[in-house]
Amino acid sequence: MNIPILFEDGEALVINKPAGLPVDRPKRGGPALFDHIEQLKLGFQRPPVAVHRLDTDTSGCLLMARNPKALKRFNKAFEDRLVGKTYLAIIDFEPTEQSGTIALSLSKISSAEKGWRMIAAKKGKPAVSHWEVLQVIGDQDGGKKRSLIRFRPETGRTHQLRVHALQGLGAPLLGDPVYGPVRGQNKGAPRTMLHAEAIAIGREGKPTITAYAPFPEDFVRAGLTAPEPPAPPERTPATDSTAENDG
């Protein structure tokens, strides 16, 4: 497997992480991003380190640091919400509005029957996602609709966009096996249809890191058309730190 490089300089890489490839080695074993670490050294002695996380199913932009000092600075930027990101998602539903903001705090629950998942909870950690509808396809006379959504998360809570789609927009992400209509089954798609489209992170005295991951082929197969590339993702300074794992 060849891992596409979207951005490269002396302290950072942004890769286009393939869907289905976990960032961390699963407890049960199996393939992981680490298996490709020699390829990603690109001549450096040190292996690059992932600064944040994407769910196994999520494709797209993943920032990696090439040295410890860069990793520390990038971690601080994520904690201070100075990293701008956009995501593309597919839902089998047409929202009543064309854009908006979802502010639903999230909390983790677990049970022996269903395992763990995130839920909206007043006492959970704050989570904010801005969204807009980019495209709607399907029967315009009351039949089934499919929408392409662009998310701009302010925070990066675990499964944030997956829960915000379900409880904020009214439908799960297409193919989501946890928050979809039938738990444990990929409903309508071979994976959760979420793509980390773009990332931007400013650096003092150096050019801003910007990267854009091309529209995935499985989104095209789902009937959607590649949108115009987004403007550089907005960075939202804040004092509340976040655990970066939107989807």
Secondary structure as the mmCIF struct_conf table of DSSP 4:
data_model
#
loop_
_struct_conf.conf_type_id
_struct_conf.id
_struct_conf.beg_label_comp_id
_struct_conf.beg_label_asym_id
_struct_conf.beg_label_seq_id
_struct_conf.end_label_comp_id
_struct_conf.end_label_asym_id
_struct_conf.end_label_seq_id
STRN STRN1 ILE A 5 GLU A 8
BEND BEND1 GLY A 10 GLU A 11
STRN STRN2 ALA A 12 LYS A 17
HELX_LH_PP_P HELX_LH_PP_P1 PRO A 18 PRO A 18
TURN_TY1_P TURN_TY1_P1 ALA A 19 GLY A 20
BEND BEND2 VAL A 23 ASP A 24
HELX_LH_PP_P HELX_LH_PP_P2 ARG A 25 PRO A 26
TURN_TY1_P TURN_TY1_P2 LYS A 27 ARG A 28
HELX_RH_3T_P HELX_RH_3T_P1 LEU A 33 HIS A 36
HELX_RH_AL_P HELX_RH_AL_P1 ILE A 37 LYS A 41
TURN_TY1_P TURN_TY1_P3 LEU A 42 GLY A 43
BEND BEND3 GLN A 45 ARG A 46
HELX_LH_PP_P HELX_LH_PP_P3 PRO A 47 PRO A 48
STRN STRN3 VAL A 49 ALA A 50
BEND BEND4 VAL A 51 HIS A 52
TURN_TY1_P TURN_TY1_P4 THR A 56 ASP A 57
STRN STRN4 SER A 59 ALA A 65
BEND BEND5 ARG A 66 ASN A 67
HELX_RH_AL_P HELX_RH_AL_P2 PRO A 68 GLU A 79
TURN_TY1_P TURN_TY1_P5 ASP A 80 ARG A 81
STRN STRN5 VAL A 83 ILE A 91
BEND BEND6 ASP A 92 PHE A 93
BEND BEND7 THR A 96 GLN A 98
STRN STRN6 SER A 99 ALA A 103
STRN STRN7 LEU A 106 SER A 111
TURN_TY1_P TURN_TY1_P6 ALA A 112 LYS A 114
STRN STRN8 GLY A 115 ALA A 120
TURN_TY1_P TURN_TY1_P7 LYS A 122 LYS A 123
BEND BEND8 GLY A 124 GLY A 124
STRN STRN9 LYS A 125 LYS A 125
STRN STRN10 VAL A 128 GLY A 138
BEND BEND9 GLN A 140 GLY A 143
STRN STRN11 LYS A 145 PRO A 153
BEND BEND10 GLU A 154 THR A 155
TURN_TY1_P TURN_TY1_P8 THR A 158 HIS A 159
HELX_RH_AL_P HELX_RH_AL_P3 GLN A 160 HIS A 164
HELX_RH_PI_P HELX_RH_PI_P1 ALA A 165 LEU A 169
BEND BEND11 GLY A 170 ALA A 171
HELX_LH_PP_P HELX_LH_PP_P4 PRO A 172 PRO A 172
STRN STRN12 LEU A 173 LEU A 173
TURN_TY1_P TURN_TY1_P9 LEU A 174 GLY A 175
TURN_TY1_P TURN_TY1_P10 PRO A 177 TYR A 179
BEND BEND12 GLY A 180 VAL A 182
TURN_TY1_P TURN_TY1_P11 ARG A 183 GLY A 184
BEND BEND13 GLN A 185 GLN A 185
BEND BEND14 GLY A 188 ARG A 191
STRN STRN13 LEU A 194 ARG A 203
TURN_TY1_P TURN_TY1_P12 GLU A 204 GLY A 205
STRN STRN14 LYS A 206 TYR A 212
HELX_LH_PP_P HELX_LH_PP_P5 ALA A 213 PRO A 216
HELX_RH_AL_P HELX_RH_AL_P4 GLU A 217 ARG A 221
TURN_TY1_P TURN_TY1_P13 ALA A 222 GLY A 223
HELX_LH_PP_P HELX_LH_PP_P6 ALA A 226 ARG A 235
BEND BEND15 THR A 239 ASP A 240
#
